[in-house]
Amino acid sequence: MDHAFPLRVYYEDTDFGGVVYYANYLKFIERGRSEWLRDLGLDQKALKSEAGLVFAVRRVVADYLRPAQFDDALVVHTRLATLGGARLDLQQEVRRDGVVLFTADVTLVCMSLQGKATRLPDALRAAFA
């Protein structure tokens, strides 16, 4: 499943030249992941308060291919690549008019509030299936 999350580049997202500051792509893909989980019916706030589980980013491999600029309409695409015992491997892209500007391979780990990797509960696995 390819999830699409639209966003607009605001002035605050750019550097002096009006180009998106490199670190803001990480914020963009974070928003895309959060909305992907929400659209799957997963309430991260409830997951934390009721099950004591959170997702943490373990690894990001990013490629900056083309610059986005102030006022661009972008779309963050998120796709589950693999599902492990306690981890999710995602592929994410930021596109403008269908052109890929940024790609990232992201590994998320399901963790307890004590910071220990925890196997994904069956209900979560079902949501990702």
VEXDOGU-815923 format. One record per residue: chain; residue in one letter; x, y, z of N, C-alpha, C, O in turn; residue number from 1. Coordinates in steps of 0.02 Angstrom, whole numbers, plus 50000, padded with zeros to 5 digits. Example, Ala and Ser with C-alpha at 12.3 -4.5 7.8 and 13.67 -1.06 7.14 Angstrom:
BEGIN
[A; a; [50660; 49716; 50390]; [50615; 49775; 50390]; [50660; 49835; 50390]; [50712; 49834; 50423]; 1]
[A; s; [50642; 49888; 50354]; [50684; 49947; 50357]; [50645; 50002; 50394]; [50670; 50057; 50402]; 2]
***
This chain:
BEGIN
[A; m; [50042; 49941; 50000]; [50000; 50000; 50000]; [50044; 50062; 50000]; [50090; 50068; 50041]; 1]
[A; d; [50030; 50107; 49955]; [50066; 50170; 49950]; [50022; 50224; 49980]; [49969; 50240; 49952]; 2]
[A; h; [50043; 50253; 50035]; [50006; 50306; 50067]; [50033; 50373; 50043]; [50093; 50383; 50039]; 3]
[A; a; [49988; 50420; 50027]; [50008; 50486; 50003]; [49984; 50539; 50053]; [49926; 50541; 50072]; 4]
[A; f; [50031; 50583; 50072]; [50016; 50638; 50118]; [50038; 50703; 50085]; [50098; 50714; 50076]; 5]
[A; p; [49991; 50746; 50067]; [50009; 50810; 50035]; [50031; 50862; 50087]; [50006; 50863; 50143]; 6]
[A; l; [50077; 50904; 50066]; [50098; 50960; 50108]; [50123; 51017; 50065]; [50140; 51007; 50007]; 7]
[A; r; [50126; 51075; 50094]; [50149; 51136; 50060]; [50213; 51158; 50093]; [50220; 51154; 50154]; 8]
[A; v; [50260; 51183; 50054]; [50322; 51210; 50081]; [50310; 51283; 50102]; [50290; 51325; 50062]; 9]
[A; y; [50321; 51295; 50166]; [50313; 51363; 50193]; [50381; 51397; 50198]; [50433; 51364; 50194]; 10]
[A; y; [50380; 51461; 50205]; [50441; 51501; 50210]; [50486; 51474; 50265]; [50547; 51470; 50257]; 11]
[A; e; [50456; 51454; 50321]; [50495; 51428; 50378]; [50532; 51364; 50363]; [50578; 51345; 50399]; 12]
[A; d; [50512; 51330; 50309]; [50545; 51267; 50289]; [50607; 51277; 50247]; [50644; 51230; 50233]; 13]
[A; t; [50619; 51339; 50227]; [50672; 51352; 50178]; [50732; 51388; 50209]; [50729; 51415; 50264]; 14]
[A; d; [50786; 51387; 50171]; [50845; 51425; 50190]; [50840; 51495; 50159]; [50789; 51513; 50131]; 15]
[A; f; [50893; 51533; 50164]; [50893; 51602; 50138]; [50877; 51606; 50064]; [50849; 51655; 50040]; 16]
[A; g; [50896; 51554; 50027]; [50885; 51553; 49954]; [50816; 51529; 49934]; [50802; 51525; 49874]; 17]
[A; g; [50773; 51511; 49982]; [50707; 51487; 49966]; [50703; 51414; 49950]; [50652; 51389; 49926]; 18]
[A; v; [50758; 51377; 49964]; [50761; 51305; 49952]; [50748; 51269; 50019]; [50770; 51293; 50071]; 19]
[A; v; [50712; 51213; 50016]; [50698; 51177; 50078]; [50763; 51156; 50112]; [50807; 51126; 50081]; 20]
[A; y; [50769; 51174; 50175]; [50827; 51155; 50216]; [50828; 51079; 50223]; [50776; 51049; 50236]; 21]
[A; y; [50886; 51049; 50215]; [50892; 50976; 50210]; [50859; 50938; 50268]; [50827; 50887; 50256]; 22]
[A; a; [50866; 50962; 50329]; [50838; 50927; 50387]; [50762; 50927; 50387]; [50732; 50884; 50419]; 23]
[A; n; [50732; 50973; 50353]; [50658; 50976; 50352]; [50627; 50918; 50314]; [50569; 50902; 50325]; 24]
[A; y; [50664; 50887; 50269]; [50638; 50827; 50236]; [50623; 50772; 50287]; [50576; 50734; 50279]; 25]
[A; l; [50665; 50768; 50340]; [50652; 50719; 50393]; [50587; 50735; 50429]; [50551; 50689; 50449]; 26]
[A; k; [50572; 50798; 50439]; [50508; 50818; 50468]; [50451; 50800; 50422]; [50399; 50775; 50444]; 27]
[A; f; [50460; 50812; 50358]; [50407; 50796; 50309]; [50391; 50721; 50310]; [50332; 50702; 50310]; 28]
[A; i; [50443; 50679; 50310]; [50429; 50607; 50308]; [50402; 50583; 50375]; [50365; 50534; 50377]; 29]
[A; e; [50420; 50615; 50429]; [50390; 50599; 50495]; [50315; 50611; 50493]; [50276; 50570; 50516]; 30]
[A; r; [50295; 50667; 50466]; [50223; 50682; 50459]; [50189; 50630; 50416]; [50135; 50607; 50431]; 31]
[A; g; [50222; 50611; 50361]; [50194; 50560; 50317]; [50185; 50494; 50353]; [50134; 50461; 50344]; 32]
[A; r; [50234; 50474; 50394]; [50228; 50411; 50431]; [50172; 50415; 50482]; [50134; 50367; 50490]; 33]
[A; s; [50167; 50471; 50517]; [50114; 50479; 50567]; [50045; 50475; 50536]; [50000; 50443; 50564]; 34]
[A; e; [50036; 50506; 50479]; [49971; 50504; 50445]; [49957; 50436; 50416]; [49900; 50414; 50413]; 35]
[A; w; [50009; 50401; 50394]; [50002; 50332; 50369]; [49975; 50288; 50425]; [49928; 50249; 50415]; 36]
[A; l; [50006; 50293; 50484]; [49983; 50253; 50542]; [49912; 50271; 50560]; [49871; 50227; 50574]; 37]
[A; r; [49896; 50335; 50561]; [49828; 50358; 50577]; [49778; 50329; 50527]; [49724; 50305; 50547]; 38]
[A; d; [49795; 50331; 50463]; [49749; 50305; 50412]; [49742; 50229; 50415]; [49692; 50201; 50391]; 39]
[A; l; [49790; 50195; 50446]; [49784; 50123; 50458]; [49741; 50108; 50520]; [49728; 50050; 50536]; 40]
[A; g; [49720; 50161; 50554]; [49679; 50153; 50613]; [49718; 50146; 50677]; [49691; 50126; 50729]; 41]
[A; l; [49783; 50163; 50675]; [49825; 50158; 50734]; [49830; 50225; 50769]; [49852; 50275; 50739]; 42]
[A; d; [49810; 50227; 50831]; [49814; 50288; 50871]; [49877; 50283; 50914]; [49879; 50247; 50964]; 43]
[A; q; [49928; 50320; 50894]; [49993; 50315; 50929]; [49988; 50338; 51002]; [50022; 50312; 51046]; 44]
[A; k; [49945; 50387; 51014]; [49936; 50411; 51083]; [49906; 50356; 51127]; [49928; 50346; 51183]; 45]
[A; a; [49855; 50322; 51101]; [49823; 50267; 51138]; [49871; 50208; 51144]; [49873; 50175; 51196]; 46]
[A; l; [49910; 50195; 51092]; [49959; 50140; 51094]; [50008; 50151; 51152]; [50028; 50105; 51187]; 47]
[A; k; [50027; 50214; 51161]; [50074; 50230; 51215]; [50040; 50225; 51283]; [50067; 50193; 51329]; 48]
[A; s; [49981; 50255; 51291]; [49949; 50257; 51356]; [49919; 50190; 51377]; [49919; 50174; 51436]; 49]
[A; e; [49893; 50152; 51329]; [49858; 50090; 51345]; [49904; 50028; 51343]; [49897; 49983; 51384]; 50]
[A; a; [49949; 50026; 51295]; [49992; 49967; 51287]; [50065; 49980; 51308]; [50104; 49934; 51313]; 51]
[A; g; [50082; 50044; 51320]; [50150; 50060; 51339]; [50200; 50050; 51283]; [50258; 50034; 51295]; 52]
[A; l; [50177; 50060; 51220]; [50220; 50050; 51162]; [50226; 50114; 51121]; [50179; 50152; 51115]; 53]
[A; v; [50285; 50124; 51093]; [50298; 50180; 51049]; [50341; 50156; 50990]; [50371; 50102; 50994]; 54]
[A; f; [50342; 50195; 50937]; [50387; 50181; 50881]; [50445; 50230; 50885]; [50436; 50289; 50897]; 55]
[A; a; [50505; 50204; 50873]; [50565; 50246; 50872]; [50601; 50234; 50806]; [50604; 50178; 50781]; 56]
[A; v; [50629; 50287; 50779]; [50670; 50281; 50718]; [50738; 50253; 50738]; [50772; 50281; 50780]; 57]
[A; r; [50756; 50198; 50707]; [50821; 50167; 50720]; [50872; 50186; 50667]; [50932; 50194; 50681]; 58]
[A; r; [50847; 50194; 50605]; [50894; 50206; 50549]; [50858; 50243; 50494]; [50800; 50231; 50479]; 59]
[A; v; [50894; 50289; 50463]; [50870; 50324; 50404]; [50927; 50328; 50354]; [50983; 50349; 50370]; 60]
[A; v; [50914; 50307; 50292]; [50961; 50316; 50237]; [50925; 50361; 50187]; [50873; 50342; 50160]; 61]
[A; a; [50953; 50420; 50176]; [50918; 50470; 50136]; [50958; 50490; 50074]; [51020; 50493; 50076]; 62]
[A; d; [50922; 50505; 50020]; [50951; 50532; 49960]; [50914; 50596; 49940]; [50853; 50596; 49933]; 63]
[A; y; [50952; 50648; 49932]; [50924; 50713; 49911]; [50937; 50718; 49836]; [50994; 50727; 49815]; 64]
[A; l; [50885; 50714; 49797]; [50893; 50710; 49724]; [50883; 50777; 49689]; [50921; 50794; 49644]; 65]
[A; r; [50832; 50815; 49710]; [50817; 50880; 49680]; [50790; 50926; 49735]; [50760; 50902; 49782]; 66]
[A; p; [50801; 50991; 49729]; [50777; 51036; 49782]; [50702; 51051; 49776]; [50675; 51058; 49721]; 67]
[A; a; [50670; 51057; 49834]; [50603; 51085; 49837]; [50611; 51158; 49858]; [50660; 51177; 49889]; 68]
[A; q; [50562; 51198; 49839]; [50567; 51270; 49852]; [50505; 51297; 49886]; [50453; 51263; 49889]; 69]
[A; f; [50511; 51357; 49911]; [50456; 51391; 49943]; [50393; 51388; 49901]; [50394; 51400; 49841]; 70]
[A; d; [50337; 51370; 49932]; [50270; 51367; 49904]; [50258; 51306; 49860]; [50204; 51300; 49831]; 71]
[A; d; [50306; 51260; 49854]; [50294; 51199; 49816]; [50240; 51156; 49851]; [50236; 51154; 49912]; 72]
[A; a; [50199; 51123; 49811]; [50152; 51073; 49835]; [50187; 51006; 49829]; [50202; 50984; 49773]; 73]
[A; l; [50198; 50973; 49885]; [50233; 50910; 49887]; [50187; 50854; 49910]; [50135; 50867; 49939]; 74]
[A; v; [50207; 50793; 49896]; [50171; 50734; 49921]; [50223; 50686; 49949]; [50271; 50668; 49915]; 75]
[A; v; [50212; 50665; 50012]; [50254; 50616; 50044]; [50221; 50548; 50033]; [50164; 50537; 50053]; 76]
[A; h; [50258; 50502; 50002]; [50233; 50434; 49991]; [50268; 50387; 50040]; [50329; 50390; 50048]; 77]
[A; t; [50228; 50345; 50072]; [50254; 50298; 50122]; [50229; 50228; 50103]; [50171; 50218; 50088]; 78]
[A; r; [50276; 50180; 50106]; [50259; 50111; 50089]; [50297; 50064; 50136]; [50357; 50073; 50147]; 79]
[A; l; [50262; 50015; 50162]; [50293; 49964; 50203]; [50334; 49918; 50158]; [50307; 49889; 50110]; 80]
[A; a; [50398; 49910; 50173]; [50441; 49866; 50134]; [50443; 49797; 50166]; [50431; 49747; 50133]; 81]
[A; t; [50459; 49794; 50231]; [50462; 49730; 50267]; [50436; 49740; 50338]; [50441; 49794; 50367]; 82]
[A; l; [50409; 49685; 50365]; [50384; 49684; 50433]; [50422; 49631; 50471]; [50419; 49572; 50453]; 83]
[A; g; [50457; 49651; 50522]; [50496; 49604; 50562]; [50462; 49591; 50629]; [50404; 49610; 50639]; 84]
[A; g; [50498; 49560; 50674]; [50470; 49545; 50739]; [50453; 49607; 50779]; [50398; 49613; 50806]; 85]
[A; a; [50500; 49653; 50783]; [50490; 49715; 50820]; [50501; 49776; 50775]; [50499; 49833; 50799]; 86]
[A; r; [50511; 49765; 50711]; [50528; 49823; 50669]; [50488; 49826; 50605]; [50459; 49777; 50581]; 87]
[A; l; [50487; 49887; 50578]; [50455; 49902; 50514]; [50508; 49935; 50471]; [50541; 49982; 50493]; 88]
[A; d; [50515; 49912; 50410]; [50558; 49946; 50361]; [50513; 49980; 50311]; [50471; 49948; 50279]; 89]
[A; l; [50522; 50045; 50304]; [50480; 50085; 50260]; [50521; 50117; 50205]; [50580; 50130; 50213]; 90]
[A; q; [50488; 50127; 50149]; [50518; 50166; 50094]; [50475; 50229; 50088]; [50414; 50226; 50083]; 91]
[A; q; [50508; 50286; 50088]; [50472; 50349; 50083]; [50502; 50392; 50028]; [50563; 50391; 50016]; 92]
[A; e; [50459; 50430; 49995]; [50480; 50477; 49943]; [50443; 50542; 49952]; [50385; 50544; 49974]; 93]
[A; v; [50476; 50596; 49935]; [50444; 50661; 49931]; [50444; 50679; 49857]; [50496; 50680; 49824]; 94]
[A; r; [50384; 50694; 49831]; [50377; 50708; 49759]; [50344; 50777; 49749]; [50305; 50800; 49790]; 95]
[A; r; [50361; 50807; 49693]; [50328; 50868; 49669]; [50306; 50854; 49597]; [50347; 50840; 49554]; 96]
[A; d; [50241; 50858; 49586]; [50214; 50844; 49519]; [50238; 50777; 49492]; [50252; 50770; 49433]; 97]
[A; g; [50241; 50727; 49536]; [50261; 50660; 49515]; [50336; 50649; 49510]; [50358; 50592; 49501]; 98]
[A; v; [50375; 50702; 49516]; [50448; 50696; 49512]; [50477; 50684; 49582]; [50461; 50722; 49628]; 99]
[A; v; [50517; 50633; 49590]; [50546; 50616; 49655]; [50603; 50665; 49671]; [50651; 50672; 49633]; 100]
[A; l; [50596; 50698; 49729]; [50646; 50746; 49752]; [50691; 50717; 49807]; [50750; 50735; 49813]; 101]
[A; f; [50663; 50671; 49845]; [50697; 50645; 49905]; [50673; 50574; 49917]; [50613; 50560; 49910]; 102]
[A; t; [50719; 50530; 49935]; [50700; 50462; 49954]; [50731; 50445; 50022]; [50783; 50472; 50040]; 103]
[A; a; [50698; 50400; 50058]; [50725; 50378; 50122]; [50702; 50307; 50136]; [50644; 50289; 50126]; 104]
[A; d; [50749; 50266; 50159]; [50733; 50201; 50187]; [50737; 50209; 50262]; [50788; 50229; 50289]; 105]
[A; v; [50681; 50195; 50295]; [50675; 50208; 50367]; [50659; 50143; 50404]; [50616; 50105; 50383]; 106]
[A; t; [50695; 50131; 50458]; [50681; 50075; 50501]; [50652; 50101; 50567]; [50684; 50141; 50602]; 107]
[A; l; [50592; 50078; 50582]; [50559; 50094; 50646]; [50562; 50032; 50690]; [50559; 49976; 50666]; 108]
[A; v; [50568; 50043; 50755]; [50568; 49989; 50804]; [50512; 50002; 50854]; [50504; 50058; 50878]; 109]
[A; c; [50474; 49949; 50868]; [50423; 49953; 50920]; [50459; 49945; 50987]; [50497; 49898; 50997]; 110]
[A; m; [50446; 49993; 51033]; [50483; 49993; 51096]; [50435; 50002; 51155]; [50382; 50031; 51149]; 111]
[A; s; [50456; 49974; 51212]; [50421; 49987; 51275]; [50440; 50056; 51299]; [50487; 50087; 51274]; 112]
[A; l; [50403; 50081; 51348]; [50418; 50147; 51376]; [50485; 50147; 51413]; [50512; 50200; 51428]; 113]
[A; q; [50510; 50088; 51427]; [50576; 50082; 51460]; [50633; 50081; 51409]; [50691; 50076; 51428]; 114]
[A; g; [50616; 50085; 51345]; [50667; 50089; 51293]; [50691; 50023; 51266]; [50743; 50019; 51234]; 115]
[A; k; [50653; 49969; 51280]; [50673; 49902; 51256]; [50632; 49884; 51194]; [50571; 49894; 51192]; 116]
[A; a; [50667; 49857; 51144]; [50632; 49834; 51084]; [50582; 49781; 51104]; [50597; 49736; 51144]; 117]
[A; t; [50521; 49786; 51076]; [50466; 49742; 51094]; [50432; 49715; 51032]; [50420; 49752; 50984]; 118]
[A; r; [50417; 49652; 51032]; [50383; 49621; 50975]; [50318; 49657; 50962]; [50281; 49676; 51007]; 119]
[A; l; [50304; 49667; 50897]; [50241; 49698; 50877]; [50182; 49654; 50898]; [50182; 49595; 50882]; 120]
[A; p; [50133; 49682; 50933]; [50074; 49643; 50951]; [50036; 49620; 50888]; [50040; 49652; 50836]; 121]
[A; d; [50000; 49565; 50895]; [49963; 49537; 50838]; [49915; 49587; 50807]; [49906; 49589; 50746]; 122]
[A; a; [49883; 49628; 50849]; [49835; 49678; 50822]; [49870; 49728; 50777]; [49841; 49750; 50727]; 123]
[A; l; [49931; 49747; 50793]; [49969; 49793; 50751]; [49990; 49758; 50686]; [49987; 49787; 50632]; 124]
[A; r; [50011; 49696; 50693]; [50031; 49657; 50634]; [49972; 49653; 50585]; [49982; 49659; 50524]; 125]
[A; a; [49913; 49642; 50612]; [49853; 49636; 50569]; [49841; 49702; 50533]; [49820; 49702; 50474]; 126]
[A; a; [49853; 49758; 50566]; [49842; 49823; 50534]; [49890; 49834; 50475]; [49873; 49867; 50426]; 127]
[A; f; [49950; 49806; 50481]; [50000; 49814; 50428]; [49992; 49764; 50371]; [50020; 49772; 50317]; 128]
[A; a; [49953; 49711; 50383]; [49946; 49658; 50333]; [49905; 49680; 50273]; [49894; 49641; 50227]; 129]
***
